[in-house]
Structures are given as C-alpha cells and as structure tokens.
Amino acid sequence: MILAFIVLAKNTQNLIRDNVPEFISVDISLQRNNGEWPPNSLDLNVMDYSIWSILEAEACSKPHQSIDALKKSLVKAWNKIP
C-alpha cells in the first residue's frame, strides 16, 4: 500500500516539476525518512512561519495580475515589517 502512494506521489511530483519551474520537490524514497522534510533543517526556524503569515496577509490581500506584481507586493510587505 505504501509503495502505491510513493508511485502516485512520484508521478504527481514529475507532472508538477515539468509544468511548474518554481516547484521544490522532496525526496520521497523509502530510504530517505519516508519523504518527510527534515525536522531540524538549518534553513527553517519558527520565525520563518510567522513571517510568512505576515507577508501573506499583507501582500495577498488583493489579487495580482503577474508574478512581478506579486514579487513587488511581497518586497513592499517585507519592508513594512519592523
């Protein structure tokens, strides 16, 4: 049963990877912690999660017509954070 989920997940990741250049994949092989993100990644900390919620609330309060508009809105929201 687990193998079926892994095959489905790999197929899904391949489809997304082929169509979404910004996609960040995770290794879902059985040899790599069952595909979970590392629990103590040096790239992540608790503050990252609160910052993202602040940025999302500020920058995504209105729809954007392009990726560049979204990026500008995120930078503007980032600069507002004290």
mmCIF file of the C-alpha atoms, coordinates in Angstrom:
data_MODEL
# 
_entry.id   MODEL 
# 
loop_
_atom_site.group_PDB 
_atom_site.id 
_atom_site.type_symbol 
_atom_site.label_atom_id 
_atom_site.label_alt_id 
_atom_site.label_comp_id 
_atom_site.label_asym_id 
_atom_site.label_entity_id 
_atom_site.label_seq_id 
_atom_site.pdbx_PDB_ins_code 
_atom_site.Cartn_x 
_atom_site.Cartn_y 
_atom_site.Cartn_z 
_atom_site.occupancy 
_atom_site.B_iso_or_equiv 
_atom_site.pdbx_formal_charge 
_atom_site.auth_seq_id 
_atom_site.auth_comp_id 
_atom_site.auth_asym_id 
_atom_site.auth_atom_id 
_atom_site.pdbx_PDB_model_num 
ATOM 1  C CA . MET A 1 1  ? 0.000  0.000  0.000   1.00 0.00 ? 1  MET A CA 1 
ATOM 2  C CA . ILE A 1 2  ? 2.791  2.439  0.887   1.00 0.00 ? 2  ILE A CA 1 
ATOM 3  C CA . LEU A 1 3  ? 4.502  1.677  -2.406  1.00 0.00 ? 3  LEU A CA 1 
ATOM 4  C CA . ALA A 1 4  ? 1.340  2.682  -4.300  1.00 0.00 ? 4  ALA A CA 1 
ATOM 5  C CA . PHE A 1 5  ? 1.339  6.064  -2.556  1.00 0.00 ? 5  PHE A CA 1 
ATOM 6  C CA . ILE A 1 6  ? 5.013  6.563  -3.356  1.00 0.00 ? 6  ILE A CA 1 
ATOM 7  C CA . VAL A 1 7  ? 4.442  5.795  -7.037  1.00 0.00 ? 7  VAL A CA 1 
ATOM 8  C CA . LEU A 1 8  ? 1.471  8.181  -7.121  1.00 0.00 ? 8  LEU A CA 1 
ATOM 9  C CA . ALA A 1 9  ? 3.488  10.866 -5.318  1.00 0.00 ? 9  ALA A CA 1 
ATOM 10 C CA . LYS A 1 10 ? 6.426  10.457 -7.718  1.00 0.00 ? 10 LYS A CA 1 
ATOM 11 C CA . ASN A 1 11 ? 4.103  10.741 -10.714 1.00 0.00 ? 11 ASN A CA 1 
ATOM 12 C CA . THR A 1 12 ? 2.493  13.834 -9.214  1.00 0.00 ? 12 THR A CA 1 
ATOM 13 C CA . GLN A 1 13 ? 5.869  15.436 -8.499  1.00 0.00 ? 13 GLN A CA 1 
ATOM 14 C CA . ASN A 1 14 ? 7.061  14.680 -12.035 1.00 0.00 ? 14 ASN A CA 1 
ATOM 15 C CA . LEU A 1 15 ? 3.935  16.271 -13.513 1.00 0.00 ? 15 LEU A CA 1 
ATOM 16 C CA . ILE A 1 16 ? 4.298  19.374 -11.360 1.00 0.00 ? 16 ILE A CA 1 
ATOM 17 C CA . ARG A 1 17 ? 8.077  19.583 -11.907 1.00 0.00 ? 17 ARG A CA 1 
ATOM 18 C CA . ASP A 1 18 ? 7.505  19.528 -15.681 1.00 0.00 ? 18 ASP A CA 1 
ATOM 19 C CA . ASN A 1 19 ? 4.903  22.306 -15.552 1.00 0.00 ? 19 ASN A CA 1 
ATOM 20 C CA . VAL A 1 20 ? 5.901  24.498 -12.595 1.00 0.00 ? 20 VAL A CA 1 
ATOM 21 C CA . PRO A 1 21 ? 9.511  25.734 -12.743 1.00 0.00 ? 21 PRO A CA 1 
ATOM 22 C CA . GLU A 1 22 ? 9.400  27.052 -9.152  1.00 0.00 ? 22 GLU A CA 1 
ATOM 23 C CA . PHE A 1 23 ? 8.426  23.636 -7.715  1.00 0.00 ? 23 PHE A CA 1 
ATOM 24 C CA . ILE A 1 24 ? 10.630 22.383 -4.879  1.00 0.00 ? 24 ILE A CA 1 
ATOM 25 C CA . SER A 1 25 ? 10.431 18.625 -4.560  1.00 0.00 ? 25 SER A CA 1 
ATOM 26 C CA . VAL A 1 26 ? 11.137 16.390 -1.593  1.00 0.00 ? 26 VAL A CA 1 
ATOM 27 C CA . ASP A 1 27 ? 12.869 13.023 -1.816  1.00 0.00 ? 27 ASP A CA 1 
ATOM 28 C CA . ILE A 1 28 ? 10.042 10.538 -1.244  1.00 0.00 ? 28 ILE A CA 1 
ATOM 29 C CA . SER A 1 29 ? 12.071 7.351  -1.465  1.00 0.00 ? 29 SER A CA 1 
ATOM 30 C CA . LEU A 1 30 ? 11.756 4.817  1.337   1.00 0.00 ? 30 LEU A CA 1 
ATOM 31 C CA . GLN A 1 31 ? 15.451 5.191  2.100   1.00 0.00 ? 31 GLN A CA 1 
ATOM 32 C CA . ARG A 1 32 ? 15.061 8.887  2.910   1.00 0.00 ? 32 ARG A CA 1 
ATOM 33 C CA . ASN A 1 33 ? 12.865 9.163  6.013   1.00 0.00 ? 33 ASN A CA 1 
ATOM 34 C CA . ASN A 1 34 ? 9.658  8.271  4.118   1.00 0.00 ? 34 ASN A CA 1 
ATOM 35 C CA . GLY A 1 35 ? 9.664  11.547 2.243   1.00 0.00 ? 35 GLY A CA 1 
ATOM 36 C CA . GLU A 1 36 ? 9.356  13.833 5.215   1.00 0.00 ? 36 GLU A CA 1 
ATOM 37 C CA . TRP A 1 37 ? 11.056 17.195 5.345   1.00 0.00 ? 37 TRP A CA 1 
ATOM 38 C CA . PRO A 1 38 ? 13.965 17.273 7.794   1.00 0.00 ? 38 PRO A CA 1 
ATOM 39 C CA . PRO A 1 39 ? 12.619 18.159 11.272  1.00 0.00 ? 39 PRO A CA 1 
ATOM 40 C CA . ASN A 1 40 ? 15.628 20.277 12.225  1.00 0.00 ? 40 ASN A CA 1 
ATOM 41 C CA . SER A 1 41 ? 16.592 21.883 8.964   1.00 0.00 ? 41 SER A CA 1 
ATOM 42 C CA . LEU A 1 42 ? 19.118 24.684 9.339   1.00 0.00 ? 42 LEU A CA 1 
ATOM 43 C CA . ASP A 1 43 ? 17.203 26.565 6.655   1.00 0.00 ? 43 ASP A CA 1 
ATOM 44 C CA . LEU A 1 44 ? 13.999 26.735 8.712   1.00 0.00 ? 44 LEU A CA 1 
ATOM 45 C CA . ASN A 1 45 ? 13.113 28.104 12.094  1.00 0.00 ? 45 ASN A CA 1 
ATOM 46 C CA . VAL A 1 46 ? 9.964  29.048 13.969  1.00 0.00 ? 46 VAL A CA 1 
ATOM 47 C CA . MET A 1 47 ? 10.199 32.693 12.916  1.00 0.00 ? 47 MET A CA 1 
ATOM 48 C CA . ASP A 1 48 ? 10.004 31.714 9.252   1.00 0.00 ? 48 ASP A CA 1 
ATOM 49 C CA . TYR A 1 49 ? 6.442  30.525 9.741   1.00 0.00 ? 49 TYR A CA 1 
ATOM 50 C CA . SER A 1 50 ? 5.239  33.707 11.440  1.00 0.00 ? 50 SER A CA 1 
ATOM 51 C CA . ILE A 1 51 ? 6.942  35.899 8.842   1.00 0.00 ? 51 ILE A CA 1 
ATOM 52 C CA . TRP A 1 52 ? 5.202  34.032 6.022   1.00 0.00 ? 52 TRP A CA 1 
ATOM 53 C CA . SER A 1 53 ? 1.793  34.570 7.602   1.00 0.00 ? 53 SER A CA 1 
ATOM 54 C CA . ILE A 1 54 ? 2.512  38.291 7.945   1.00 0.00 ? 54 ILE A CA 1 
ATOM 55 C CA . LEU A 1 55 ? 3.709  38.510 4.342   1.00 0.00 ? 55 LEU A CA 1 
ATOM 56 C CA . GLU A 1 56 ? 0.740  36.544 3.061   1.00 0.00 ? 56 GLU A CA 1 
ATOM 57 C CA . ALA A 1 57 ? -1.779 38.696 4.926   1.00 0.00 ? 57 ALA A CA 1 
ATOM 58 C CA . GLU A 1 58 ? -0.188 41.907 3.675   1.00 0.00 ? 58 GLU A CA 1 
ATOM 59 C CA . ALA A 1 59 ? 0.875  41.022 0.140   1.00 0.00 ? 59 ALA A CA 1 
ATOM 60 C CA . CYS A 1 60 ? -2.021 38.762 -0.808  1.00 0.00 ? 60 CYS A CA 1 
ATOM 61 C CA . SER A 1 61 ? -4.843 40.982 0.408   1.00 0.00 ? 61 SER A CA 1 
ATOM 62 C CA . LYS A 1 62 ? -5.588 41.775 -3.240  1.00 0.00 ? 62 LYS A CA 1 
ATOM 63 C CA . PRO A 1 63 ? -5.137 39.741 -6.426  1.00 0.00 ? 63 PRO A CA 1 
ATOM 64 C CA . HIS A 1 64 ? -2.045 40.234 -8.583  1.00 0.00 ? 64 HIS A CA 1 
ATOM 65 C CA . GLN A 1 65 ? -2.002 40.292 -12.360 1.00 0.00 ? 65 GLN A CA 1 
ATOM 66 C CA . SER A 1 66 ? 1.519  38.890 -12.703 1.00 0.00 ? 66 SER A CA 1 
ATOM 67 C CA . ILE A 1 67 ? 4.376  37.249 -10.830 1.00 0.00 ? 67 ILE A CA 1 
ATOM 68 C CA . ASP A 1 68 ? 6.280  40.543 -10.937 1.00 0.00 ? 68 ASP A CA 1 
ATOM 69 C CA . ALA A 1 69 ? 3.368  42.343 -9.274  1.00 0.00 ? 69 ALA A CA 1 
ATOM 70 C CA . LEU A 1 70 ? 3.290  39.689 -6.555  1.00 0.00 ? 70 LEU A CA 1 
ATOM 71 C CA . LYS A 1 71 ? 7.057  39.978 -6.044  1.00 0.00 ? 71 LYS A CA 1 
ATOM 72 C CA . LYS A 1 72 ? 6.806  43.766 -5.712  1.00 0.00 ? 72 LYS A CA 1 
ATOM 73 C CA . SER A 1 73 ? 3.972  43.396 -3.233  1.00 0.00 ? 73 SER A CA 1 
ATOM 74 C CA . LEU A 1 74 ? 5.993  40.897 -1.184  1.00 0.00 ? 74 LEU A CA 1 
ATOM 75 C CA . VAL A 1 75 ? 9.032  43.183 -1.118  1.00 0.00 ? 75 VAL A CA 1 
ATOM 76 C CA . LYS A 1 76 ? 6.835  46.095 -0.055  1.00 0.00 ? 76 LYS A CA 1 
ATOM 77 C CA . ALA A 1 77 ? 5.264  43.964 2.703   1.00 0.00 ? 77 ALA A CA 1 
ATOM 78 C CA . TRP A 1 78 ? 8.714  42.743 3.787   1.00 0.00 ? 78 TRP A CA 1 
ATOM 79 C CA . ASN A 1 79 ? 9.975  46.316 4.098   1.00 0.00 ? 79 ASN A CA 1 
ATOM 80 C CA . LYS A 1 80 ? 6.998  47.195 6.324   1.00 0.00 ? 80 LYS A CA 1 
ATOM 81 C CA . ILE A 1 81 ? 7.938  44.554 8.910   1.00 0.00 ? 81 ILE A CA 1 
ATOM 82 C CA . PRO A 1 82 ? 9.601  46.296 11.872  1.00 0.00 ? 82 PRO A CA 1 
# 
